[in-house]
Amino acid sequence: MRKALLTLGVLVALAVPAAATAKAPPVICGGVCDSGGTGWTGCTSQSASDAQGIRWVSWFRHYLVVSYCKVNGVITSASIAAHGCDYEGVIVCSTGPAWLTSGGVGTGWATFTGHATYIGALAGVPWAGTSTISVNISLG
């Protein structure tokens, strides 16, 4: 019996240091998890626009504004803040769809694209078309 208790004691003594020094395996999740990223952190907005025609006669400006936040260079939120048309004179501009076309939340970049159509007249000559603009959020 004494020999069995001695053997059990030795096994317990050997097991305790092994359990105490065991570490959990490392988890790899990037800069967002370990604050080790080197990219920009903060919130801002970017815009793009397209303008055509002659001011006050037959002119339009199509615009797209995107607001976003990044943590260590990774986009944590992004949304279209404004998409519209301003126009002057003999013309009408109407916005169409706008959406995320690449990248986005969880990546370091994004592209948003917006569309508009216009129809107007310049010196009695009708003109019409479409406008496509993109807002590009770059890496960093």
DRENGUPA-41642 format. One line per 4 residues: number of its first residue (from 1); their letters; for each residue x, y, z of N, C-alpha, C, O. Coordinates in steps of 0.2 Angstrom, whole numbers, plus 5000, padded with zeros to 4 digits. Layout:
N
NUM) A) X:Y:Z:X:Y:Z:X:Y:Z:X:Y:Z ~ ...
END
This chain:
140
1) MRKA) 5004:4994:5000:5000:5000:5000:5004:5006:5000:5003:5011:4996 ~ 5010:5006:5004:5014:5012:5004:5017:5013:4998:5018:5019:4996 ~ 5019:5008:4994:5022:5009:4988:5017:5012:4983:5019:5016:4979 ~ 5011:5010:4983:5006:5013:4979:5005:5020:4980:5004:5024:4975
5) LLTL) 5005:5022:4986:5004:5029:4988:5010:5033:4986:5009:5039:4983 ~ 5016:5030:4986:5022:5034:4984:5022:5035:4977:5024:5040:4974 ~ 5020:5030:4973:5020:5030:4966:5015:5035:4964:5016:5039:4959 ~ 5009:5035:4967:5003:5040:4966:5006:5047:4967:5005:5052:4963
9) GVLV) 5009:5048:4972:5012:5055:4974:5017:5057:4969:5017:5063:4967 ~ 5022:5053:4967:5026:5055:4962:5023:5057:4955:5025:5062:4952 ~ 5018:5053:4953:5014:5055:4947:5011:5061:4947:5011:5065:4943 ~ 5008:5063:4953:5004:5069:4954:5009:5075:4954:5008:5080:4951
13) ALAV) 5015:5074:4957:5020:5079:4957:5023:5081:4950:5025:5086:4949 ~ 5023:5076:4946:5026:5077:4939:5020:5080:4935:5022:5084:4930 ~ 5014:5078:4936:5008:5081:4932:5007:5088:4934:5005:5092:4929 ~ 5008:5091:4940:5006:5098:4941:5011:5103:4937:5008:5107:4935
17) PAAA) 5018:5102:4937:5021:5107:4933:5020:5107:4926:5020:5112:4922 ~ 5018:5101:4923:5016:5100:4916:5010:5104:4915:5009:5107:4909 ~ 5005:5103:4919:4999:5107:4918:5000:5114:4919:4996:5118:4915 ~ 5004:5116:4924:5005:5123:4925:5008:5127:4919:5007:5133:4918
21) TAKA) 5013:5123:4916:5016:5127:4910:5013:5126:4903:5015:5129:4898 ~ 5007:5122:4903:5004:5121:4897:5001:5128:4895:4998:5131:4899 ~ 5001:5130:4888:4998:5136:4886:4993:5135:4881:4994:5130:4877 ~ 4988:5139:4880:4983:5139:4875:4987:5140:4868:4991:5144:4868
25) PPVI) 4985:5137:4863:4988:5138:4856:4986:5145:4854:4981:5148:4856 ~ 4991:5148:4850:4990:5155:4848:4984:5156:4843:4983:5151:4839 ~ 4981:5161:4844:4975:5163:4839:4977:5168:4834:4980:5173:4836 ~ 4977:5167:4828:4979:5172:4823:4972:5175:4820:4968:5172:4817
29) CGGV) 4972:5182:4822:4966:5185:4819:4967:5192:4816:4963:5196:4814 ~ 4974:5194:4816:4975:5200:4813:4975:5206:4817:4975:5206:4823 ~ 4976:5212:4814:4977:5218:4818:4971:5220:4822:4972:5224:4827 ~ 4965:5219:4820:4959:5221:4823:4959:5218:4830:4957:5221:4835
33) CDSG) 4961:5211:4831:4961:5208:4837:4967:5210:4842:4966:5211:4848 ~ 4973:5210:4839:4979:5211:4843:4982:5218:4843:4987:5219:4846 ~ 4978:5223:4840:4980:5230:4840:4987:5230:4837:4991:5235:4838 ~ 4989:5225:4833:4996:5226:4830:4996:5228:4823:5001:5228:4820
37) GTGW) 4990:5230:4820:4990:5233:4813:4993:5240:4813:4994:5243:4818 ~ 4995:5242:4807:4998:5248:4806:4994:5253:4802:4997:5258:4800 ~ 4988:5251:4800:4984:5256:4796:4981:5261:4800:4981:5262:4807 ~ 4977:5265:4797:4974:5271:4800:4968:5269:4804:4964:5264:4802
41) TGCT) 4967:5273:4809:4961:5272:4814:4957:5279:4814:4960:5284:4816 ~ 4950:5278:4813:4946:5284:4813:4940:5284:4809:4939:5279:4805 ~ 4936:5289:4809:4930:5289:4804:4931:5296:4800:4933:5301:4802 ~ 4928:5295:4794:4929:5301:4789:4924:5299:4783:4920:5294:4784
45) SQSA) 4923:5304:4778:4919:5302:4773:4923:5304:4766:4928:5309:4767 ~ 4921:5302:4761:4924:5303:4754:4919:5304:4749:4913:5302:4750 ~ 4920:5308:4744:4915:5309:4739:4918:5309:4732:4924:5310:4731 ~ 4913:5309:4727:4915:5309:4720:4909:5313:4717:4904:5312:4719
49) SDAQ) 4911:5316:4711:4905:5319:4708:4907:5320:4700:4913:5319:4698 ~ 4902:5321:4696:4902:5322:4689:4898:5328:4687:4892:5328:4689 ~ 4901:5332:4683:4897:5338:4681:4898:5339:4674:4903:5338:4671 ~ 4892:5341:4671:4892:5342:4663:4887:5348:4662:4883:5349:4665
53) GIRW) 4888:5351:4656:4884:5356:4653:4887:5363:4655:4893:5364:4656 ~ 4883:5368:4654:4885:5375:4655:4881:5378:4661:4874:5377:4661 ~ 4884:5380:4666:4881:5383:4672:4875:5388:4670:4876:5392:4665 ~ 4870:5387:4673:4864:5392:4673:4860:5391:4666:4855:5394:4666
57) VSWF) 4863:5387:4662:4859:5386:4655:4856:5379:4655:4850:5378:4654 ~ 4861:5374:4655:4859:5367:4656:4865:5363:4659:4869:5361:4655 ~ 4864:5362:4665:4870:5360:4669:4868:5355:4674:4862:5356:4677 ~ 4872:5350:4676:4870:5345:4682:4876:5343:4685:4882:5343:4682
61) RHYL) 4876:5341:4691:4881:5338:4695:4878:5332:4699:4874:5333:4703 ~ 4881:5327:4698:4879:5320:4701:4885:5319:4706:4891:5319:4705 ~ 4883:5317:4712:4887:5316:4718:4886:5310:4722:4880:5308:4722 ~ 4891:5307:4725:4890:5302:4729:4895:5303:4735:4901:5304:4734
65) VVSY) 4892:5302:4741:4896:5303:4748:4896:5297:4752:4890:5294:4753 ~ 4902:5294:4754:4902:5288:4758:4905:5290:4764:4911:5293:4764 ~ 4902:5287:4770:4905:5288:4777:4908:5281:4779:4905:5276:4778 ~ 4914:5281:4782:4916:5275:4784:4921:5276:4790:4923:5281:4792
69) CKVN) 4922:5270:4794:4927:5270:4800:4932:5264:4798:4930:5259:4796 ~ 4938:5265:4801:4943:5260:4801:4946:5259:4807:4947:5264:4811 ~ 4948:5253:4809:4952:5252:4815:4959:5248:4812:4958:5243:4810 ~ 4964:5251:4813:4971:5248:4811:4970:5246:4804:4973:5241:4802
73) GVIT) 4967:5251:4800:4967:5250:4792:4961:5245:4790:4961:5244:4784 ~ 4957:5242:4794:4952:5238:4792:4945:5242:4793:4944:5244:4798 ~ 4941:5241:4788:4935:5245:4788:4930:5241:4793:4929:5235:4792 ~ 4927:5245:4798:4923:5242:4803:4916:5244:4801:4911:5241:4803
77) SASI) 4915:5250:4797:4908:5252:4795:4909:5256:4789:4913:5260:4788 ~ 4904:5256:4785:4904:5260:4779:4897:5260:4776:4893:5255:4776 ~ 4895:5266:4774:4888:5267:4771:4888:5273:4767:4892:5278:4767 ~ 4883:5273:4762:4882:5279:4758:4878:5284:4762:4872:5283:4764
81) AAHG) 4881:5290:4763:4878:5296:4766:4874:5300:4762:4869:5303:4764 ~ 4876:5301:4756:4872:5305:4751:4873:5303:4744:4878:5301:4742 ~ 4868:5303:4740:4868:5301:4733:4863:5306:4729:4857:5305:4731 ~ 4865:5310:4725:4860:5315:4722:4862:5318:4716:4868:5317:4714
85) CDYE) 4858:5323:4714:4859:5327:4708:4857:5334:4710:4852:5336:4713 ~ 4862:5339:4708:4860:5346:4707:4859:5348:4700:4863:5345:4696 ~ 4855:5352:4698:4854:5354:4691:4852:5361:4691:4848:5364:4695 ~ 4853:5364:4685:4852:5371:4684:4850:5372:4676:4852:5369:4672
89) GVIV) 4845:5376:4675:4843:5378:4668:4838:5372:4665:4834:5369:4669 ~ 4839:5371:4659:4834:5367:4655:4837:5360:4655:4840:5357:4650 ~ 4836:5356:4661:4839:5350:4662:4836:5346:4668:4834:5350:4673 ~ 4835:5340:4668:4833:5336:4674:4838:5330:4675:4840:5327:4670
93) CSTG) 4840:5329:4681:4844:5324:4683:4841:5320:4688:4838:5322:4693 ~ 4841:5313:4688:4838:5309:4692:4843:5303:4694:4846:5300:4690 ~ 4844:5302:4701:4848:5297:4703:4845:5290:4702:4839:5289:4703 ~ 4849:5285:4701:4847:5278:4700:4851:5275:4706:4851:5277:4712
97) PAWL) 4852:5268:4705:4855:5264:4711:4862:5266:4713:4866:5269:4708 ~ 4864:5265:4719:4871:5266:4721:4872:5260:4726:4868:5258:4730 ~ 4878:5257:4726:4879:5251:4730:4887:5250:4731:4891:5253:4727 ~ 4888:5245:4735:4895:5243:4736:4897:5238:4731:4893:5234:4730
101) TSGG) 4902:5240:4727:4904:5235:4722:4910:5231:4723:4911:5226:4720 ~ 4914:5233:4728:4920:5228:4730:4922:5230:4737:4921:5236:4739 ~ 4926:5226:4740:4928:5227:4747:4923:5228:4752:4918:5225:4752 ~ 4924:5232:4757:4919:5233:4762:4921:5232:4769:4927:5231:4770
105) VGTG) 4916:5231:4773:4918:5229:4781:4922:5223:4781:4920:5218:4778 ~ 4927:5223:4785:4932:5217:4786:4938:5217:4781:4942:5213:4782 ~ 4938:5222:4776:4943:5223:4772:4946:5229:4773:4944:5233:4777 ~ 4952:5231:4770:4955:5237:4770:4953:5242:4765:4955:5248:4765
109) WATF) 4949:5240:4760:4947:5244:4754:4940:5243:4753:4937:5239:4755 ~ 4937:5248:4749:4930:5248:4746:4929:5252:4740:4933:5257:4740 ~ 4924:5250:4736:4922:5254:4731:4915:5255:4731:4911:5249:4731 ~ 4912:5261:4730:4905:5262:4730:4903:5265:4723:4907:5270:4721
113) TGHA) 4898:5263:4720:4897:5266:4713:4890:5268:4713:4885:5265:4716 ~ 4889:5274:4710:4882:5277:4709:4880:5279:4702:4885:5280:4698 ~ 4874:5279:4700:4872:5280:4694:4866:5285:4694:4863:5286:4698 ~ 4866:5289:4688:4861:5294:4687:4860:5295:4680:4864:5293:4676
117) TYIG) 4854:5297:4678:4852:5299:4671:4850:5306:4671:4848:5309:4676 ~ 4851:5309:4665:4849:5316:4664:4847:5317:4657:4848:5313:4652 ~ 4843:5322:4656:4840:5324:4650:4839:5332:4650:4836:5335:4655 ~ 4841:5335:4645:4841:5343:4645:4841:5345:4638:4841:5341:4633
121) ALAG) 4842:5352:4637:4843:5355:4630:4848:5360:4631:4848:5364:4636 ~ 4852:5361:4626:4857:5366:4625:4856:5369:4618:4858:5366:4613 ~ 4855:5376:4618:4853:5379:4612:4848:5376:4608:4849:5375:4602 ~ 4843:5373:4611:4838:5370:4607:4839:5363:4605:4835:5360:4603
125) VPWA) 4845:5360:4607:4847:5353:4605:4846:5349:4611:4850:5350:4616 ~ 4842:5344:4611:4842:5340:4617:4848:5336:4618:4852:5334:4613 ~ 4850:5334:4624:4855:5330:4626:4853:5326:4632:4850:5328:4637 ~ 4856:5320:4632:4854:5315:4637:4859:5310:4638:4863:5309:4634
129) GTST) 4859:5307:4644:4864:5302:4645:4864:5299:4652:4859:5300:4656 ~ 4869:5295:4654:4870:5293:4661:4876:5295:4664:4881:5296:4660 ~ 4877:5295:4670:4883:5297:4674:4884:5291:4679:4879:5289:4682 ~ 4890:5289:4679:4892:5284:4683:4898:5286:4687:4903:5289:4684
133) ISVN) 4898:5286:4694:4904:5289:4698:4905:5283:4703:4901:5279:4705 ~ 4912:5283:4705:4914:5279:4710:4918:5282:4716:4922:5287:4714 ~ 4917:5280:4722:4921:5282:4728:4925:5276:4730:4923:5271:4731 ~ 4932:5277:4730:4936:5272:4731:4940:5274:4738:4943:5279:4739
137) ISLG) 4939:5269:4743:4942:5269:4749:4948:5265:4749:4948:5259:4747 ~ 4954:5268:4749:4960:5264:4748:4963:5261:4754:4960:5262:4760 ~ 4967:5256:4753:4971:5253:4759:4974:5258:4763:4977:5263:4761 ~ 4975:5256:4770:4979:5260:4774:4975:5262:4780:4978:5266:4784
END
